Amino acid sequence: QLRFVESGGGLVHAGGSLRLSCAASGFTLAYRPIGWFRQAPGKGYEGVSCFSNQDGSTYYADSVKGRFTISVDNAKKTAYLQMNSLTPEDTAVYYCAVLPRCDHRESYYSSYAVSLASFGQGTQVTVSS
């Protein structure tokens, strides 16, 4: 059974940084693409980033390019999302999940998120102005 536990969220001022962690279990992280999603209040899910160990492909939403970095520690079975230069628009609950692949289309991630039965509990990120 796939299981994800997200952590590392919190309250920061604009311009600050956070590093989110996603502890994965029930599968081999090295063999599955993993992605970060977020849901802001009153909005749908947005794909933030994706990384595939299998082919090295990565994806970043335009809104986070140059500020967020995804990484994976296969030995620790943990994925990370380093978030720098945070803005109030980054305020959301952040989730992680495995995907069939990393895709370059933003619409792929929002459609995939809707197809999932559920995410984990997520971690809240709040950025104050």
N, C-alpha and C positions, 0 to 999 in steps of 0.2 A: 504494500500500500504506500503510495507516494505521500510524503508529509513534508511540509515546509514550515519553518518557524522564523518569522521575520523579527528583527530587533534593530535598535540603534537610532530610532527616531527621537524627536524631541522638539523643543522650542528654541529657535535661534533668531538672531537679528538678520536683516537683509545684509548680504555680503558674507555671511558666515558659511561654515562647512559642517557636514555630517557624513558619517560613513555607515551605511546600512549593511546588515548581515542577513543572510538567508541560509539557515542550517537545513540541509536536505537529508532525507532518509527514505528508504524503501526502493532505491534505485542507485545506479552508478552514475554519479554526476559527470564523470568524464565522458560518458557515452551519449549524453542528452543535451541539446541546446537548452539554455536557461535564460529566462527573461525577467525583467522588472516591469511592473505595471503600476499605475497610480489612478486613484479616483478622487477628484476634488469634490467638495460639497456641491450637490445638485448637478453634477456632471457625470458622463459615462466614463468607462475605463479608457485609459490611454496607455499605449505601449511606450515605455520609456527607453529601454535598452535591451539588447539580446546578445548573447555570446555562445558560439558553438565551438567546443573543443575539437570536434571532428574535422571541420574544414577551416577553422580560424575566423569564420565570418563574424562580423559584429554589426549591430544596428544601434543608432541613437536617433531619437526624435529630434526634429529640427530645433525644438524649444530648449533642448539640453545639450546640444553639440558644443563641444569645447569647454563645458562646465562639469559634466558627469563622466565617470569612468567605471566601466563594469570589469570585474575580474573574478576569477574562480580559483580556489585552492582545493584541488582534487583530494589531497591527503586529508584535509579537514572536512571535506564534503560541504563546503560552504562557498556561497557566492557573495560578492560584495558590490555595493554601489557607492562609490566615492562621489559626493556631491559638493561642489564648490560654487562660490559666488551665488548663493541662494537668493531667490527673490520671493516676494509674497505669492507670486503665481505658481510657485512650486509647492505650496501648501496642499497636502493631500494625504490620503492613506496609501502607503506603498505596499505592494505585494510582489511575490516572486512565484514563478511557475515554470515547468518545463514546456517546451514547444516542439512541434515536429521539425522545425527549421527556423533559422533566422532569415527574415525577409526584408527587402529594402522598402516595402510599401507600408506606410503608416496604417492604412485600412486593414491590413492583415492582422495586426495586433488587436485592434478594437473588436474585430469580428471573432478572433480566437477567444478573447476574454469573455465575450457574451456566450460562447459555446461551452465554456467550463461550467461544471456543476457548481463549483464554489472555489474560492481562494482560501488561504490560511487566514489567520486573524489579522495579519497586516501590522504595519507600524506607522504611527501618526507622525507626520512632519508638519510643523507649523512655523512659518517664517513671518516675523513681524517687520513692519516697515519702519 
